[in-house]
Structure formats: structure tokens, C-alpha cells
Amino acid sequence: MATVQDDAGFYAPLQYQQLWLWLGLVLLLLVACWYGWILWPVRKASPKTPASLHGGSQDLETLRAGCLSAIDALEREVDAGRRPGRDAHQRLSLLVREFAGAATGLPATSMTLEELRRNGLDQFAGGIAVIYPNEFAPVATQSVRDSAKTARQVVQAWS
């Protein structure tokens, strides 16, 4: 009987080449940079005043006139039966918020009433609060005409 003799000895584990270590680290760094870029918090723009946004107080009058014109057009759509009441109330709120956002540089379209008040927009928040119930209630508590009147008052009172 023949015996097989294993005289090959002990082999240490194979070592990875350093190239793979560095490639892995570079890949991790690239992925981390990519996530950092994608998930970076919203960059804060410098605060803008109405003058820097629109070239002066005359442009505030242009904004006001445009918003009032849009409110009038919306009211005509409702009177003609082309837009339902709830949709009209939501659009009125958006028009007034867009006006305030353009006039102040604040993100008024996405701010709560409390945030609006904290930023010194009390009268504006009061006007939006009057329109709110009509946007979300199953049955509007006031007509689109009344809400449009409120929206006009808020826009005209803006200084």
C-alpha cells in the first residue's frame, strides 16, 4: 500500500493587493460625496427684499395689479361655471400667497398660518384664515365672491 505524503506545508492566507483597498476607499468616498450632494439641506439664499426681487416699489404695484387681475379672472370663471367653488377658494389662497411670497421673498406658499404670523405677516395670515374653511369644508361657509373680496383687501392693504 502506498501512502501519499503531504509535504506541501502550510500556506498563509493570500493577501489582497493594495490596489483593491485604495479602489474601495475611493469608491466609498465617491458614494459619500454623492449622498452629500443629493441630501444637502436646501441652500439658504440671501434674504431678498421686494426691491431686490422686482426692481423697486413700482414693481410691487405691478405685482399687486397682476394679482388683482388674476382674482378678477378667477371670479369670472366661477361666475361662468367653468371652475368649482372649492377649487376657486384654493386658487384664491394660492394667488394671495404667491403675491406675498413675491413681495417678501419668503416661501409664503408653503408656510402655515403660525409661521406667517411669526414672520410679521399678521394681516396676510388673517386673510388666509378667512379663506381656509372654504378650501377644505364639505360645504363652503361663504361664497367665492366674498372670499375674492377678502383676497383683494389683503392684496390692496399690502404696503
C-alpha positions, 0 to 999 in steps of 0.5 A: 500500500502506498501512502501519499505524503503531504509535504506541501506545508502550510500556506498563509492566507493570500493577501489582497493587493493594495490596489483593491483597498485604495479602489474601495476607499475611493469608491466609498468616498465617491458614494459619500460625496454623492449622498452629500450632494443629493441630501444637502439641506436646501441652500439658504439664499440671501434674504431678498427684499421686494426691491431686490426681487422686482426692481423697486416699489413700482414693481410691487404695484405691478405685482399687486395689479397682476394679482388683482387681475388674476382674482378678477379672472378667477371670479369670472370663471366661477361666475361662468361655471367653468371652475368649482367653488372649492377649487376657486377658494384654493386658487384664491389662497394660492394667488394671495400667497404667491403675491406675498411670497413675491413681495417678501421673498419668503416661501409664503406658499408653503408656510402655515398660518403660525409661521406667517404670523411669526414672520410679521405677516399678521394681516396676510395670515388673517386673510388666509384664515378667512379663506381656509374653511372654504378650501377644505369644508364639505360645504363652503361657509361663504361664497367665492365672491366674498372670499375674492373680496377678502383676497383683494383687501389683503392684496390692496392693504399690502404696503 
